[in-house]
Amino acid sequence: MSKSKLKIRNIIIMILLALVILWGINNTISTNKLANKQGAIFTPDNAKIVALGEDIYDKNCASCHGAKLEGEADWRNPKEGGFLPAPPHDKSGHTWHHTDTLLFNITKYGFAKISNNENFKTNMPVFENVLSDDDIIAVLSYIKSTWPNEIKQRHDELNASGAQAQ
């Protein structure tokens, strides 16, 4: 094969490789957002992600928030020392009152960091160096998948209004 043909072949291979990489990046970004749902990063309709999230939840969250997402008893009133009990993540709680982005940030970085209040009293661990971003999204997708459709819709509307405000 001549040097010019070899050079052209290598250029074509590099272009094809670049296209495959760009397609992969675009596909990854697309799967991390719900189609036509502004501000949403959770995927409660993706059975594979929900199953992964349930497994991670069982191993990392259920000991405090309950196997059925029911939270601790009397979760609105501080315990001795001022620490709030773990809230429920089912429809009876307030999880769905917060945007995907806020829930993700609370889970990853913790209340103290996102509220810029190092004295915030919580027993909630920070998962920044424990779970990957995809794992956190899977857990939160699992939680959202358990909510009734009406609450999911209200949560989607909250995400959309939060996205518009940015």
C-alpha positions as YAML, in Angstrom:
chain: A
units: angstrom
residues:
- id: 1
  name: MET
  ca: [0.00, 0.00, 0.00]
- id: 2
  name: SER
  ca: [1.41, 3.41, -0.94]
- id: 3
  name: LYS
  ca: [2.12, 6.05, 1.69]
- id: 4
  name: SER
  ca: [-0.66, 8.34, 0.40]
- id: 5
  name: LYS
  ca: [-3.27, 5.52, 0.51]
- id: 6
  name: LEU
  ca: [-2.11, 4.55, 4.01]
- id: 7
  name: LYS
  ca: [-2.40, 8.19, 5.12]
- id: 8
  name: ILE
  ca: [-5.94, 8.48, 3.69]
- id: 9
  name: ARG
  ca: [-6.94, 5.18, 5.36]
- id: 10
  name: ASN
  ca: [-5.62, 6.40, 8.73]
- id: 11
  name: ILE
  ca: [-7.50, 9.71, 8.37]
- id: 12
  name: ILE
  ca: [-10.73, 7.84, 7.57]
- id: 13
  name: ILE
  ca: [-10.23, 5.57, 10.59]
- id: 14
  name: MET
  ca: [-9.64, 8.58, 12.85]
- id: 15
  name: ILE
  ca: [-12.76, 10.32, 11.53]
- id: 16
  name: LEU
  ca: [-14.84, 7.19, 12.10]
- id: 17
  name: LEU
  ca: [-13.41, 6.80, 15.59]
- id: 18
  name: ALA
  ca: [-14.22, 10.45, 16.38]
- id: 19
  name: LEU
  ca: [-17.80, 9.95, 15.14]
- id: 20
  name: VAL
  ca: [-18.21, 6.85, 17.32]
- id: 21
  name: ILE
  ca: [-16.90, 8.77, 20.36]
- id: 22
  name: LEU
  ca: [-19.22, 11.71, 19.68]
- id: 23
  name: TRP
  ca: [-22.17, 9.36, 19.25]
- id: 24
  name: GLY
  ca: [-21.30, 7.70, 22.58]
- id: 25
  name: ILE
  ca: [-21.08, 11.03, 24.39]
- id: 26
  name: ASN
  ca: [-24.40, 12.16, 22.94]
- id: 27
  name: ASN
  ca: [-26.04, 8.84, 23.82]
- id: 28
  name: THR
  ca: [-24.75, 9.04, 27.40]
- id: 29
  name: ILE
  ca: [-26.04, 12.57, 27.83]
- id: 30
  name: SER
  ca: [-29.42, 11.59, 26.35]
- id: 31
  name: THR
  ca: [-29.90, 8.66, 28.72]
- id: 32
  name: ASN
  ca: [-29.23, 10.85, 31.75]
- id: 33
  name: LYS
  ca: [-32.20, 13.10, 31.00]
- id: 34
  name: LEU
  ca: [-35.85, 12.31, 30.60]
- id: 35
  name: ALA
  ca: [-37.09, 13.14, 27.12]
- id: 36
  name: ASN
  ca: [-39.22, 16.28, 27.08]
- id: 37
  name: LYS
  ca: [-39.01, 16.72, 30.86]
- id: 38
  name: GLN
  ca: [-37.05, 19.87, 31.62]
- id: 39
  name: GLY
  ca: [-34.81, 19.79, 34.65]
- id: 40
  name: ALA
  ca: [-35.22, 16.05, 35.18]
- id: 41
  name: ILE
  ca: [-32.24, 13.77, 35.72]
- id: 42
  name: PHE
  ca: [-33.98, 10.77, 37.29]
- id: 43
  name: THR
  ca: [-35.26, 7.91, 35.14]
- id: 44
  name: PRO
  ca: [-38.08, 6.25, 37.11]
- id: 45
  name: ASP
  ca: [-39.42, 4.54, 33.97]
- id: 46
  name: ASN
  ca: [-36.15, 2.76, 33.18]
- id: 47
  name: ALA
  ca: [-36.52, -0.72, 34.73]
- id: 48
  name: LYS
  ca: [-32.79, -1.47, 34.63]
- id: 49
  name: ILE
  ca: [-31.82, 1.75, 36.43]
- id: 50
  name: VAL
  ca: [-34.67, 1.36, 38.94]
- id: 51
  name: ALA
  ca: [-33.59, -2.22, 39.77]
- id: 52
  name: LEU
  ca: [-30.00, -1.08, 40.28]
- id: 53
  name: GLY
  ca: [-31.24, 1.81, 42.41]
- id: 54
  name: GLU
  ca: [-33.34, -0.48, 44.58]
- id: 55
  name: ASP
  ca: [-30.33, -2.70, 45.24]
- id: 56
  name: ILE
  ca: [-28.12, 0.27, 46.14]
- id: 57
  name: TYR
  ca: [-30.91, 1.75, 48.31]
- id: 58
  name: ASP
  ca: [-31.27, -1.56, 50.19]
- id: 59
  name: LYS
  ca: [-27.53, -1.61, 50.92]
- id: 60
  name: ASN
  ca: [-26.98, 2.08, 51.72]
- id: 61
  name: CYS
  ca: [-30.23, 3.80, 52.67]
- id: 62
  name: ALA
  ca: [-32.85, 1.36, 53.99]
- id: 63
  name: SER
  ca: [-31.24, 1.05, 57.42]
- id: 64
  name: CYS
  ca: [-32.33, 4.65, 58.14]
- id: 65
  name: HIS
  ca: [-35.06, 5.46, 55.62]
- id: 66
  name: GLY
  ca: [-36.77, 2.08, 55.88]
- id: 67
  name: ALA
  ca: [-37.06, -0.96, 53.64]
- id: 68
  name: LYS
  ca: [-40.34, 0.43, 52.32]
- id: 69
  name: LEU
  ca: [-39.12, 4.06, 52.19]
- id: 70
  name: GLU
  ca: [-41.24, 4.80, 55.28]
- id: 71
  name: GLY
  ca: [-38.57, 6.73, 57.20]
- id: 72
  name: GLU
  ca: [-38.21, 6.88, 60.96]
- id: 73
  name: ALA
  ca: [-41.12, 7.47, 63.32]
- id: 74
  name: ASP
  ca: [-41.85, 11.08, 64.24]
- id: 75
  name: TRP
  ca: [-39.48, 12.24, 61.51]
- id: 76
  name: ARG
  ca: [-40.52, 15.91, 61.70]
- id: 77
  name: ASN
  ca: [-39.38, 16.34, 65.31]
- id: 78
  name: PRO
  ca: [-35.71, 16.49, 66.30]
- id: 79
  name: LYS
  ca: [-34.29, 13.72, 68.44]
- id: 80
  name: GLU
  ca: [-32.16, 14.35, 71.49]
- id: 81
  name: GLY
  ca: [-29.17, 16.41, 70.41]
- id: 82
  name: GLY
  ca: [-31.17, 18.21, 67.71]
- id: 83
  name: PHE
  ca: [-30.79, 15.61, 64.97]
- id: 84
  name: LEU
  ca: [-33.82, 15.04, 62.75]
- id: 85
  name: PRO
  ca: [-34.89, 11.43, 62.17]
- id: 86
  name: ALA
  ca: [-34.60, 10.11, 58.62]
- id: 87
  name: PRO
  ca: [-37.64, 11.25, 56.61]
- id: 88
  name: PRO
  ca: [-39.73, 8.92, 54.49]
- id: 89
  name: HIS
  ca: [-39.12, 8.83, 50.75]
- id: 90
  name: ASP
  ca: [-42.56, 7.47, 49.93]
- id: 91
  name: LYS
  ca: [-45.55, 9.66, 49.06]
- id: 92
  name: SER
  ca: [-46.03, 10.63, 52.72]
- id: 93
  name: GLY
  ca: [-42.67, 12.40, 52.90]
- id: 94
  name: HIS
  ca: [-41.37, 15.59, 51.38]
- id: 95
  name: THR
  ca: [-38.74, 14.17, 49.01]
- id: 96
  name: TRP
  ca: [-40.92, 14.89, 46.02]
- id: 97
  name: HIS
  ca: [-41.15, 18.56, 47.07]
- id: 98
  name: HIS
  ca: [-37.54, 19.05, 45.91]
- id: 99
  name: THR
  ca: [-36.05, 19.12, 42.41]
- id: 100
  name: ASP
  ca: [-33.92, 16.32, 41.04]
- id: 101
  name: THR
  ca: [-30.87, 18.56, 41.21]
- id: 102
  name: LEU
  ca: [-31.38, 19.44, 44.87]
- id: 103
  name: LEU
  ca: [-32.02, 15.81, 45.86]
- id: 104
  name: PHE
  ca: [-28.90, 14.73, 43.97]
- id: 105
  name: ASN
  ca: [-26.79, 17.42, 45.66]
- id: 106
  name: ILE
  ca: [-28.14, 16.61, 49.14]
- id: 107
  name: THR
  ca: [-27.30, 12.94, 48.61]
- id: 108
  name: LYS
  ca: [-23.86, 13.52, 47.13]
- id: 109
  name: TYR
  ca: [-22.59, 16.46, 49.20]
- id: 110
  name: GLY
  ca: [-24.77, 16.49, 52.32]
- id: 111
  name: PHE
  ca: [-26.97, 19.12, 53.92]
- id: 112
  name: ALA
  ca: [-24.14, 21.03, 55.60]
- id: 113
  name: LYS
  ca: [-22.30, 21.69, 52.36]
- id: 114
  name: ILE
  ca: [-25.28, 22.62, 50.19]
- id: 115
  name: SER
  ca: [-26.77, 24.84, 52.90]
- id: 116
  name: ASN
  ca: [-23.34, 26.34, 53.65]
- id: 117
  name: ASN
  ca: [-23.96, 25.59, 57.32]
- id: 118
  name: GLU
  ca: [-21.27, 23.37, 58.83]
- id: 119
  name: ASN
  ca: [-23.30, 23.17, 62.07]
- id: 120
  name: PHE
  ca: [-26.34, 21.60, 60.38]
- id: 121
  name: LYS
  ca: [-27.30, 18.60, 62.52]
- id: 122
  name: THR
  ca: [-27.91, 15.46, 60.51]
- id: 123
  name: ASN
  ca: [-27.06, 11.80, 60.63]
- id: 124
  name: MET
  ca: [-27.31, 11.59, 56.84]
- id: 125
  name: PRO
  ca: [-23.93, 10.51, 55.48]
- id: 126
  name: VAL
  ca: [-22.29, 12.22, 52.52]
- id: 127
  name: PHE
  ca: [-22.12, 9.84, 49.56]
- id: 128
  name: GLU
  ca: [-19.62, 11.83, 47.45]
- id: 129
  name: ASN
  ca: [-16.84, 9.26, 47.86]
- id: 130
  name: VAL
  ca: [-19.13, 6.28, 48.41]
- id: 131
  name: LEU
  ca: [-21.48, 6.19, 45.41]
- id: 132
  name: SER
  ca: [-20.92, 7.26, 41.83]
- id: 133
  name: ASP
  ca: [-23.14, 9.93, 40.29]
- id: 134
  name: ASP
  ca: [-24.88, 7.22, 38.27]
- id: 135
  name: ASP
  ca: [-25.50, 5.19, 41.45]
- id: 136
  name: ILE
  ca: [-27.03, 8.22, 43.18]
- id: 137
  name: ILE
  ca: [-29.25, 8.87, 40.16]
- id: 138
  name: ALA
  ca: [-30.27, 5.20, 40.16]
- id: 139
  name: VAL
  ca: [-31.26, 5.32, 43.85]
- id: 140
  name: LEU
  ca: [-33.26, 8.50, 43.38]
- id: 141
  name: SER
  ca: [-34.85, 7.06, 40.22]
- id: 142
  name: TYR
  ca: [-35.90, 4.00, 42.25]
- id: 143
  name: ILE
  ca: [-37.42, 6.22, 44.95]
- id: 144
  name: LYS
  ca: [-39.35, 8.25, 42.37]
- id: 145
  name: SER
  ca: [-40.55, 5.06, 40.65]
- id: 146
  name: THR
  ca: [-42.50, 4.15, 43.80]
- id: 147
  name: TRP
  ca: [-44.54, 7.37, 43.88]
- id: 148
  name: PRO
  ca: [-48.10, 7.49, 42.52]
- id: 149
  name: ASN
  ca: [-48.40, 8.99, 39.03]
- id: 150
  name: GLU
  ca: [-49.99, 12.18, 40.39]
- id: 151
  name: ILE
  ca: [-46.97, 12.85, 42.61]
- id: 152
  name: LYS
  ca: [-44.54, 12.00, 39.79]
- id: 153
  name: GLN
  ca: [-46.35, 14.52, 37.59]
- id: 154
  name: ARG
  ca: [-46.17, 17.21, 40.29]
- id: 155
  name: HIS
  ca: [-42.47, 16.45, 40.73]
- id: 156
  name: ASP
  ca: [-41.90, 16.75, 36.97]
- id: 157
  name: GLU
  ca: [-43.64, 20.14, 37.03]
- id: 158
  name: LEU
  ca: [-41.39, 21.21, 39.91]
- id: 159
  name: ASN
  ca: [-38.31, 20.16, 37.90]
- id: 160
  name: ALA
  ca: [-39.57, 22.09, 34.87]
- id: 161
  name: SER
  ca: [-40.23, 25.27, 36.85]
- id: 162
  name: GLY
  ca: [-36.83, 24.93, 38.53]
- id: 163
  name: ALA
  ca: [-35.14, 24.57, 35.13]
- id: 164
  name: GLN
  ca: [-36.92, 27.66, 33.80]
- id: 165
  name: ALA
  ca: [-35.82, 29.68, 36.81]
- id: 166
  name: GLN
  ca: [-32.14, 29.00, 36.04]
...
